Amino acid sequence: MKHSFHLILIVILIKKKIKVYNKKISINYVGMGKCSQLWNEIVKNI
């Protein structure tokens, strides 16, 4: 029971992170240089 709760918590955290990244990507999508810089950041954080 405790283990599955922990997994759910991780999934929620990941989803929140993805939402934040999607916002950042859509904001920076205009400048392709900024966008690729952002992708490097995402890859580093994963």
C-alpha positions in Angstrom: 0.0 0.0 0.0 2.7 2.4 1.0 4.7 1.5 -2.1 1.9 2.2 -4.6 1.2 5.6 -2.8 4.9 6.5 -3.3 4.6 5.6 -7.0 1.5 7.8 -7.4 3.3 10.7 -5.8 6.2 10.3 -8.2 3.8 10.3 -11.2 2.1 13.5 -9.9 5.5 15.2 -9.5 6.6 14.2 -13.0 3.3 15.4 -14.5 3.7 18.8 -12.7 7.3 19.0 -14.0 6.1 18.3 -17.6 3.4 21.0 -17.3 6.0 23.5 -16.2 8.3 22.5 -19.1 5.5 22.7 -21.6 4.8 26.3 -20.5 8.5 27.2 -20.8 8.8 25.6 -24.2 5.7 27.4 -25.6 7.0 30.7 -24.2 10.5 30.2 -25.7 9.3 28.5 -28.9 9.6 31.8 -30.8 13.3 31.9 -30.4 14.7 28.6 -31.7 18.0 29.2 -30.1 16.3 29.6 -26.7 14.3 26.5 -27.4 17.3 24.3 -28.0 18.9 25.7 -24.9 15.8 24.7 -23.0 15.9 21.2 -24.4 19.5 20.9 -23.1 18.3 22.0 -19.7 15.5 19.4 -19.7 17.9 16.6 -20.8 20.3 17.6 -18.0 17.5 17.5 -15.4 16.3 14.0 -16.5 
